[in-house]
Amino acid sequence: MKRSMGTDTKESSLELKYCERCGGLWLRPVGGEQIYCTVCARAMAELPPPSTEVKRKATHRKEWEVEDELEGYAIGEIEFDKAGGLI
């Protein structure tokens, strides 16, 4: 195909990208920084911004603390549910 002199043609390069929310494939301009497809980008824009509040680390109870709480009970007095937890 010949191009005539003085004719401007606009070419753009695209790259295949997967959406980091839904996993769908889509095309974006090379070097583009979009990480979501159009549908997911709109849905993500409606969400509130992430919290910057520092969350406290959950404290785990030591095994001996649980044993101390059960001390003084006879095995027959404690009822367990099917999952093994106390009722």
Secondary structure, DSSP 4 states (H G I P E B T S, - for coil): ----TT-------EEEEE-TTT--EEEEETT----S-HHHHHHHHHSPPPP-PPPPPPPPPPHHHHHHHHTT--GGG--B-TTS-B-
